[in-house]
Amino acid sequence: MFQKLLRVTAVAALLISTTFPILSRAAEDSGPIRIYALDGGHIEIANMGPFTDTGENEGKASSLVASAFLIRHPKGDLLWDSGLGDAIADQKDGIALAPGFRATVSTKLVDQLQRAGVAPSDIDFLAFSHMHGDHTGNANAFPLATWLLNQRELDYALSNPTPFGVQPPTFTSYKAVNKQFVSGDHDVFGDGKVRIIKAPGHTPGHQVLVVSLAKAGTIVLSGDLYHTRLNAKNKLVPSFNASRADTLASFDRIDRILKNTHGRLIIQHAEEDFATLPRPPLFIQ
């Protein structure tokens, strides 16, 4: 077992070193945009069948990572998604999100931010790919940030009955925080380097984040556009998505953006994608 762990660790280190140019905080300067990958927890799923409406995953168990990302820009810090929630870390065996879905958190998000040299009060902007609970779990920890909210997504998340996967208690601070509503694409810092891109389908106001880095080039953070590499490869649509037609249109749009920018897609829920990313205090630039 120990030898297997060493091999896995060595492979992960090789993937990180060969996939992205990375630097420690000691080597950073105030200029380049940087992305820090944050582990927001993991979800064990007994049956992946609902993650495609054409039967490919029926009866297959798997696990997904609930990742979040800190984008450090010379004009401010953006937190993209916020994981499952640090309170789950205090539960030894995790919690049941729904029948067949168990969530665990091994490292608190605020501790990972601290390793990147950032406190919750330092976050300037908080944005969500969408408002399912595995993306809004720590939202209330950032009441001093300006929340970049999609009005259509917020209306969906607050609808009655509460949609599956939405956990309103995790984002109650939206009532009191500084808010900026985003209805379509949005250039966060006004220089074209960090852009929220409209990509509905999974939910009515779903979005992805496109970040242009000096060395690594264009990175697209998927939100839940795709959940797995299989879904991305075969353009599989989950049965629980809000709109199949909108999902397919978003697949096409984001694929074109990736092609035209020679970008790299990071599937936020795919453990194999997340394994290639450095952890704070290391970053991508």
N, C-alpha and C positions, 0 to 999 in steps of 0.2 A: 504493500500500500504506500509506504514512504517513498520507494523508488518511483512508483507511478505518479505520486504528487510532484516529485522533483521534475519528472519529464513534462508534466502538464505545465508547471511553472516556467520551465525553460522555453517551451513552445510559446506560451503567452508573452513572455519577455521578448522573444524573437519577433512575434507578430507586431508588438508595439513598436519595436525599434525600426522595423522595416516598413511599417505602414504609414507612420506619421513622423514628421520632424518634431521632437519634443525637447523642452527645456525645463529646468527646475526654476523655482521662483528666484533663486539666487542669481540666475542669469538673465532674468527678464528686464525689460525697460518699460518706460511709460508709453511707448509708441504702438507696438503691434497689438492687434486684436488677438485675444486668447480664448480658447474654449477649455473649460474644466468639466470632465465627465463625473457625474455624481450618482452613486448607487442609492436609488430610492426604495430598494426592497425587491422581493421576489414573490411571484405568484405560482403556486403549484396547481395545475389544472388536471382534473381526473379524466376529462374527455374534451379533446380539442375539436370535436365535431362541429360545434357552432361557429368556429372560425373560418368556415367556408360553407357556402350554401349549395355545394355540388358534391359533397360526400367524401372528399379526399382524406379528411382527418378523423372520420368517425371511429370512436372507441379508442383513440390514441391519447395517452397521457403525455404531458409535457410541462415545461415551466417557462415563464417569461420574466424578464427583468423589468422593473419599473424605474427607468433611468430619468434623470434630470440633468440640466446643463447650466453652468454658469458661463456667461459670455462677458469678458472684461474688455471694454472699449475705452479709448481715451476720454470719451464723453460720459462714461458711466457704466454701471454694472447691471446686466439683465439676467434674471433667473428664468429659464425656460422650463416649465413644468416643475413639480415639487415633490414627486414620489408618493408613496403610500401613507406616510405619516410616522413621525418619530416615536409616537406613543406606542406603536406596535413593537418597537424594540424592547420594551419592558415586559412583553408577553413571551415567555420562554418558547412556547409552541406556536406562536403567531396567533392569528385570528382567522375565522371563517368569514370570507367576504360574501359568499353565497354557497349553496350546495355544490360541492365539487371544486370550489375555489378557496385555497388557503394562502394567506399572505404572511410573510415574515420579513423583518427588517433586522439586519445584523449590525449596521453602522448608521448612526443618526446623521441626517443631512446637515444639521447645524455643525456637527463635528467635522464633517468633510469640508464645509465652507471655511471653518477655522483653519484647516490645513492649507487652504488657498489664501489665507490672510484676510478673510472677509467675515464680518459679523452680519447677522440678519438686518441690523439697522443700516448697514452699508449698501444694501441692495436698492438701486434706483428704480428699476422697473421689474415687474413680475408679469409674465404672460403664460398662457396655457395653450397647448395644442388643442385641447378641448377640456370639458369640465367633468370627466369621469373621475371617480374618487382616487384612482391610482395616479392621477396627475395633479390633483388638488389637495393631497393629504396634508401637506405642510403649509398651505397657503396662508393660514391665519398667523403664522410666525413672522410675516412680513408686512405689518400694518403701516410701516413708514414708506414703503415703496409705492410708486404709482402703478396701479394695476391697469394693464392694457387688455381690455375686455372686448370680446366680440358680442355685440348686443343680441344677435340672433342666437348665439350659443348660450348666453346667460338666460335669455327667455326660455330656451329649451330646458336648461338645468333647473329652473325654478318652476317648471310647469307641474300641473297636478293631474294625475298622480306623478310622483317623482319617477323619471325614466330609470330603467335598469342601469346600474353602474354609477349613477350620480349619488353623491353623499353631501347634501347641502350643509350639514354641520361643519364640514371641512373648509368652507369658504365664506362663513358668515361675516368676515371682516369687510367684504365687498361693500357693505352698506356705508361704512365710515371712512374708507380709505380714499386717497386721491385716485380718481379714475379717468381713463382716456378710452373712449369707445372707438373700436376699429371695425369698419364694415366690410372692407375688402383687403387688398394688399396694404402693407404699412412699412415704411422705412423708419426703423426705430430711432436711429441717430442722425438721419438726414444726409448720409453720405453714400448710401447704396450698399453698405457693407454688411448690415444685419437687417434682413427683411422678413417680415411675417407674410406668408403667402397663403391666400385663400385656397382651401382644398376640401370642400365639404363632401359629405357622403357617409363617413363613419358616424358623425353627428352633423346637425345642420350647420354649425359654425366652425367645423374643424379647420385647423390651420397647420402648416409646416413652417419651419424656420430655415432660411437660407443665409449662410454666413460665408463671406469671402475673406479668406486668410492669406497673409503675405506669402507663406511657404507651402502650406498644405492645399491651397486653392479653395475651391468652393465645396462646402460641406452642407448637406441637406439633412436636417434632423426631422425624422418622419412623423413624429407624433404617432397616431394610430392609422396613418394611411395604409401601412402594412404592419402586421404583427410578427410575421416570420419571413424567413428567406423564401420558403416555399410559396407563400402568398405573393411575394414580389415577383418571383420567377414566373409563376403561372397565372398571375393576375386574378387571384381568388378573392372573392368577396364574402366577408362574414355574413351569416344569416341575420345577425342582430344590427347590422348597419342601418342607418336611418333611410338611406336612398341608394339603391343599386346603381341607378343611372348616374347620380352625382359622383359616386365612388369611382366608376369607370372613367368618367370625364376627368376626375382629379388624378387618377393613375396616368392618363395621357398627358395632362399638363405638366406634372412633375417630372415624368420621363423626358419630356422635351426640354425642360429647364436643365435637367442633368446632362442631357446630350449637348446642349448649346454652351454650357459652362464647363464641360468636361468635369462635372462634379462627382462627388462621392456621396452615396446615400447611406446614412446611418439609421438602421431600423431600431428604434428606441427600445422595443420590447425583445429584440433578438439577442440572446445571451452570447452567441458567437460574434455578433457585431460589437457588443459592449466589451467583450474580452480583449479586443484589439486596441482599446482606448487606454491611455495613461490615467492614473488616479492622482488627485491632489496630494502633494503640491505640484506634480507634473501637469503639463497642459499641452494642447495642440496650438500651433500658431502658423 
